[in-house]
Amino acid sequence: MTFVFDCPPHTDSDTDGPSVMVHFGTVRKASGKIILLAAILLAAAAALGGVYYYTSRYDYLISQAAARNGMDFFLVKSIVFEESWFRSGIRGSAGEMGLMQITKAAAADFAGHKGLRPFDDQRLFEPEVNLEIGCWYLQQSLEHYKDSPRPELFALLRYNAGESRADNWLRLAMATPPPAGASPENHYLSLVDFPKTRAYASRILKRSRTHNFWF
């Protein structure tokens, strides 16, 4: 028995060559987009990882110094963020040094209270030393303003603008209580007539509560 298959004649229009080429071209374009997206995501992850490392590399030292001086870790870290952005070798315009921008006067005060020899400048750039002095000074400030309406706020004002100015703002705060319904903290900040100091204290307090150390 013979089987005969009735096949239509082959013509040039029946070839699938052009459609296959179009298909592969579409796949290549899609693959290119996927590769580009993956590269962008990897770069973003690497950048985020770098920022996290940069902003957390002193966490252990901060936690130790904060604990020894009875300070809140996030408050201290927020000060470090604001003062130096975790750059241990930075020097301020008025000679402040290191992570917490310690002054020579604060270092001398610390050494005197602890019965230590005066620190030379290089030692004040050492993270352990700098954080210890900064936390001690902050603790002294909180103790100084423990009976104020907002000890942390006035301690930060002292840290940034000095004791005499912070004392003046405290006297003004005690003489002008917050209006009914107003935020006490915002009211006391409004009495600070140094815009940079007011913004400084506000940023640190906010960061210490939100724990945002990314930006």
Secondary structure, 3 states (H helix, E strand, C coil): CCCCCCCCCCCHHHCCHHHHHHHHHHHHHHHHHHHHHHHHHHHHHHHHHHHHHHHHCCHHHHHHHHHHCCCCHHHHHHHHHHHHCCCCCCECCCCCECCCCECHHHHHHHHHHHCCCCCCHHHHCCHHHHHHHHHHHHHHHHHHCCCCCCHHHHHHHHHHHCHHHHHHHHHHHHHCCCCCCCCHHHHHHHCCCCHHHHHHHHHHHHHHHHCCCCC
